[in-house]
Amino acid sequence: MNKPPLTYVAQLQLLKDRGLTVDDEAYALHCLANYNYYRLSIYWRCFTDPTNHDRFHAGTTFEQIWQLYDFDRELRKLVNEACKRLEISARSRWAYELGQAYGCQAYEDPAAFSHVPAHTKLLAWFDDCFEASKEIFVQHYKTKPCHRPEIWVAIELLEFGKFCRFYRLTKQAQLRECIADHYHLNESSFSSLLTQCNYIRNICAHHSRLWNRRLTIKLSVPKKKPIPLAQALEHYPKSEEIESRKLYNTLTLLIHCVQVIEPRGDWPQRLVTHLQTLPANLIPHMGFPADWQTRPIWAAVH
């Protein structure tokens, strides 16, 4: 724990001593000053000797590292955008289906949920959020004696994480299956995708690396249908569970869902265009198979 703090100039010299080529030293110093040596270090790891990460591969440039960092930054924006669209759509479907089954105050009804204490805590959180809200539509309900709003209003106050908890607690498997069916997915796959997207939203919100991350939330992928989706996904044996936590399957499912939500939207095209800017040798770090562009779902994106 006795490492001395280095100046930006010393940091750059250390990288050069380890074999990094720096064509524009002023720009490299600018990046170190604004984006932190340690933040950038995870991106240059793949350009180093696997047996000695203090030695860069011959010919590695600072510009390559920065391009990878910039790629990841834009990737987070795109993935965050898709997660938001899925969140809004799923919240709307859940409010509709639950309201149809249990009435306009469905989220208040303990009978709709599988764990009463957890449901009670969620309602308490909702009440705190409701009271703190400055939204104009909320003020209308605060004047009423029984002022909790209807479910189609309440859903607009739920943050993604709390919505995911409400969703997982929803008692009727048939109701959850009905929601998942809207996206042509089984309930297990859809539920795990929601949970993972909430986790990914947090990664994006904290500006953390997404490019080659092994996601801690496990994704349940459909194995048989819909057929084009199942054929596009990577199916891993249990012995390769770590590999299954990379980003490829998540992006494939997000394309599928976004196409359901916005069939005329251009998000899938923008994602593919962005992925094609990454050097081919860096794509596998996200779990992408060699033939990804010819697989169903991806091949259909133009």
Secondary structure, 3 states (H helix, E strand, C coil): CCCCCCCHHHHHHHHHHCCCECCCHHHHHHHHHHHCHHHHHHHHHHHEECCEEEEECCCCEHHHHHHHHHHHHHHHHHHHHHHHHHHHHHHHHHHHHHHHHHCCCHHHCHHHECCHHHHHHHHHHHHHHHHHCCCHHHHHHHCCCCCCCCHHHHHHHCCHHHHHHHHHHECCHHHHHHHHHHCCCCHHHHHHHHHHHHHHHHHHHCCCCCCCCCCCCCCCCCCCCCHHHHHHCCCCCHHHHHHHCCCHHHHHHHHHHHHHHCCCCCHHHHHHHHHCCCCHHHHHHHCCCCCHHHCCCCCCCC
